Amino acid sequence: MWNEVTLATERARRYRQRADLRVNTPAEALAFINQVGMCLLFSAKGMELPTLYGALCGMEKAPPAHHNERELGLAWQWKDDLPIAGDVLYGKFLKRKPVFISLSLAPSFYALSGSFGEPDDFRELYHDAKLTAEARQVAEALLLQGALPTSELRRAARLAGEDNMGRFDRALAELQMKWQIVKVGIADTNAWKYCYIYDLLPRRFASIITVARHINSTEAMSRILLAYLNTVVTAPAGAVCRLFDWEPWRLDQIVTRLHADGRLQQDATIEGRTGKVLQCLS
């Protein structure tokens, strides 16, 4: 049985939020993301996940208000460098919040997206009322013109102007949540001399599509769940459903299967807390 102290201690180890485990180089940052499978840049309310910034600092802390801290600068830099190199994915894949996803875990997420690996899959999603018109406009622009920085993408998608900023940003988040687009670069084509370049995911990461085609939904959910629990140690079923936007009945099926296989404990407890939590047994 875990208690608050032992759980926090174990999470600190797995999150590399210890001085002796802190990340110091881009290669170590990539190894950390690959190990945990998914992580945030900075902590976010309602999302139990490790953070790259915490691993850089060797402790959990809020980023400072000033921007001259070494660890903060490296976090911002590697947040761009690692995805641009094609080593990880970084985007709003969970709860419309930006997260890193390892290339080894990405096919499992894609397998749950309802897509078929074609650049124009977004049209089917729109036809099924799973995408807004604005999201389709953005995706159509990328399909026709190729990768574009956001400054040009706004115009190409007919969403330019201050009145459309919110609609455009929501469309980008929507397409990332549906695994249709990814960030592939940085440009200096806006007023702030910094904006993302987006492209259609199937066009940039064919390897993810190839692997995803051999993963059914049960196996995809199992892989994601086990990767998550191997990182966060324990989690209530409800928190898992909220994080990954899964139906409770479907998670129950996955948990029952993994429990029967001896890979997951479904009735673990934490001393001092009420309710059951999920925990890996491997």
N, C-alpha and C positions, 0 to 999 in steps of 0.2 A: 504494500500500500504506500502511495506517495503522500507526503504532507507538503505544506506550502514551501518549506525550506528546501527539501530534497528536490521538489519539482523545479523550483527556481534555479537551483544549483545545476541540475542536469540540463535545463534549457540554456543556461549560460554557456555550458560546455559545447552543446550542439550548435548554438548560434555564434560561437567564437566570441562571446562577450566576456572574455578573460584576457588579461594582459599577455599571458604566455601563448595565447592562441590567435591573437589578432592578425588580421590580414595586412600585408605590407607591400605587395606588388600586384600588378594586373593579373599575373599568372595565378597568384594565390586567391585573388578575388574570383577569377573564373572557376578555380577548383572548388571554392566555397559554394558558389551558385550551383555548380554541378552536383555537389554533395547533397545540398538541401533540396534541390529540384525547383524550388520557387522561393522568392524572398522579395521584400520591399526595399526601397531605397532608404526611406525613413519610416518609423512606426506610424501606423494609422489606426484610429479608433475602430474597435470592432473586428480587427483582423489580427489574429494570433499567428504571426510569421516572423522569422528573423529578418534583420535589416543589414544591408551592405554597410551603412554608416556605423551601426553598432559593432560590426565585425572589424571595421577599420579602427574604431576607438578602443576596442577591447572591453566595452561596457555598453549598457543601454543608456542613452542620454538623448536629450532633445538637441537639435542643431542650434548653434548660437545665432544670435541676431546679426552679428557681424559676419563678413564673408572671408576673413583672412585666416581662418583656422586650416591647418594642413589637411586634416582628415576630411573636413567638409569639401575642400577643393578637390581632393582626390575622388570623393564620392560622386561629385557632379561630373568630373572628367570621365571616370570609368563608366558612369551611367550612359554616356554617349559612345565611348570608344569600344566597349565590348559588343554592343549590338551592331554597330557599324561594321565591325570586323566579321560579323556573321557568327560569332561564337555563342551568343545567347539571344533570346528574344526579350524585348522590353516594351511593354505597352499596357493599356488598360484592359487586361484580360480578366480581372476578378473585381467584382463590385464597382466597376468603373474607376478603379484605382490602378495606377501604374505599378506593375510588378515585373521582376525578372523571372523568366521561365527557361529552364535548361533545355537544350536541344534533345536530350534523351527523353524528357517528360512531355515535350510539346506534341508529339504524335498522339499521345493519349488524350490530351485536351482537344486536338483537332478531330479525333475520332468521334467526339461527342458534339461537334459543332453542327451536325446535320448537313455538311457540305460534301461534295464529291471530288474535290481536288481540281476543279476547273476554274479558270480565272473569272468566268461569268456566273459562278454559283450564286452571287448576290441577287441575280434576277429571280431565281427560284425562291429565295428567301423573301424577296419583296412580293412576289406573286402569292406566297402563302401568308402574307401580312405579318412577317417576322422582321421586316425592316421598314423604316420610314422612307418617305419619298426623298428627304434630304440625304439620307445615307445612300440610297441608290444613286442619286446625282453625283455624289462624291466618288463612288465606286465606278460609275460609268466614265467619269473624267479620267480616272487612273487607267481603266481598261483601254480607252482610246488614245491617250497621250503618253502613257508610261509613268514612271515615278515622277512625282512633283513635290516641290516644297509647299508648305501650307499657304504661303503668300500667293502662289500661282494656282494652287488647287482651289482656293476660295473662288477665284474668278472662273476657272474652268467648270466648276460645279454650280455656277450661277448663285453663289452664296456670299458674294463680296458685300462690303459695307458694314458699318457698325451695327445696324439693326439685325444683321444675320449672324453675328459672332456666336451667340449662344446656340443657334440652330446648327451652325457648322461644327462647333466643338462637340455637341451632342452626337452629331452624325459620325464624327471620328471615333468617339468612344463606343458608339453602337457597333460600328464595323470591326473594332478591335475585340469587343466582347464576343462577336460572332466569328472571330478568327478569319476575317476576310482581308484585312490589311495589316501591314507591319511598318514600323519605323526602320528606315534603311540608311539614313544619312542626316547630315546637318547642313544647312545653307545660311547665307547671310543676306537673303533677298527681302528682308522686311525692315521696318524702321528700327528694330532693336538689333539688327545684324545677327539674328539667331532664330532659326526655326527648323522644325523637323521636315524631313523628306519622307513621304509615304509611298508604298507600292502595294500591289495585290500580293497577298501571301503565297498563293500557288505559283506565282511567277518567280518568286525569290527563293522559296524553300521547297523545291521539288522533293528533296529527301524526306522532309516531314510528311508530305503527302504519301509517298511510297510506303513508308512504315505504317502510317495511320490506316491504310487500306487493309492491313492484316490484323487490325485490332477491333474486336467487337465492343459494344458499349459496356458490357459487364467487365471485361478485362481492363478497359480504359478506366472505369471508375475504381476498380480494385487497385490499379497501379497508382493512380493519383492519391487515393485514400492512404495506402501504405506509405507512400513517399511523404505525405503530409504528417502522418503519425510518427514516422521515424525521425522527423525533424522536431515537432512540437511536443513529443512524448505522449501526451494525452489530450483528448478533446471531447466535449459533449457532442452527441449526434446532432443536436440542433445547431450548434455552431458550425459544424461541417456543412450542413445543408445550406446555411446562410452564406457561407464563404463561397461555395462552388455553385450555388443556385440549383441544388438538387432537390427533388421531391423526397419527403421523408420515407414514403413507402419503398422507393427505389433504393435508398440508402439502406433501409432495413434488409432488403434482399441481399445486397452486397455484404453487409456485416454478417448476416447469418451464414453465408457461403464461406467467408474468410474464417469465421469462428469454427465452423465444422472442419475446415482444413488445418486448424491449429495455428493460424497465422495472426489471429487477432482476438483480443479479449474484449467482450462487449459489455461487461458489467464491473469494470474496475472502479475504484473509488479513490477519492483524495480526502485525507483526514481533515476534518473541519469544514468540509463542503458537503452539501446535500446533492443527491443525484448520482447517476452512473456516468462514466466516461469510457471512451474507446481507447484501446492501447494495443500497440503491436506486440506480438510474441516472438517475432523473428529478430 
